[in-house]
Amino acid sequence: MYNHIWKKYLPIIRILMKRSISEDQVLDLNRIDFERAGTGRKAGYKFKIEFTDGKVGNVISGSPLAMHLAQVMLEDEGARQIISDDNFEMSLNTKFQLAIKHIEK
């Protein structure tokens, strides 16, 4: 459902993940993209994903948006390499801002 949207943002997400090693990054997403593809429930758009040792380190099954982002990241060779080298936390707030933080191993 959201995979095509995340694939559109993936190149910039990869760049911001690399930049997040020196400082936290924020990506403003287009709210309309997600509202068209989803159910329109605002509460369902908020999530946090922890990428630890190349895998998702927390439970995200309650958020289809988070699950699809994780799936797209794990299927992409470039993103998979980045998350296997370093740990990250990604969170989306209700203003459709994706925050990317590098977590020390």
N, C-alpha and C positions, 0 to 999 in steps of 0.2 A: 504494500500500500504506500509506504513512504520511501521505499528503496530508491526509486528514480530521483526523488528530491535530494536524498543524501548523496547519491552519486554525483549530482550536479555540484554540490558543495565540497566534495571530497578533496579536490586538488588544493583548495585554500585551507581546508582543515589540516591536511598534511603539512603545509607550510607553517601554519600557526602552531602545530605541535612541536615542530623543530624550534621555533622562536620561543616557545613557552619554557624551554630549558633555562633561558636567561631571565624571563619575566612572564607573568601570567598574561594570557591573551583572551580577547573577547571578539566574537564574530556576530554581527547583527544579521539575523536571518529574515527572509521575507515571510511575514505572517500569512499572507494570502496563499502561498504555495502549500502550506500545511493545512490551512482551513479547507481548501478545495479538496485535498486528498483525504482528509480525516473526517471524523464524525462531528466536528464543530464544538466538542467539549473542551473548554479552555483548561480545565483542571488536568486533563490528560496530557498536556504539553510540557509539564514540569517533570524533570528527571535528573538523576545523577548516575553516571557510569564510572566505575573504577576499572582501569586496565592495569592489571598486575601480571608481570612475567608473561606477557603476550596473550593473556586471557582476560575475560570479564571477571572481576573479583567480587562483585556484589550481585544481589538478586534484582533483575530488571524485568521480570516476566509480567509485572503489572502495567508496564508502559510499552505499547506497540512501537511508539516513536523511538524509544531507547533501544528496543530490541532490533529494530531495523537499522539504526545507526551502527550498532555493534556488529551486526551481520555484514553490512557493507564494508566496514573497516577490516573485519577479519578475512573477507574475501579478496581484498585489494592487497597485492604484493607489497607495494610501497608503504602503506599504512601498517600492515602486519609487521614489517621490518622495524618500523619506528616503535611500535608498542612492545616488541620483543626486546628491544634494546633498553627502553626506559619505561617507567610507570607514569600513568597519567590519570587525571580525574577530569571528566567532562560533565558539565551540568547545564541544563537549559532552564531559564526562568520564564515567567509568564509574559515578559516583554520580547520573547524570542531572541534572547541573547545566549549564544553558546559560549560558556566560559571554559577555557582549557588551562589546566594547571599541571605542571610537571611535579611529580612526587619523587623525592629522593628514595633510592633503593636501600 
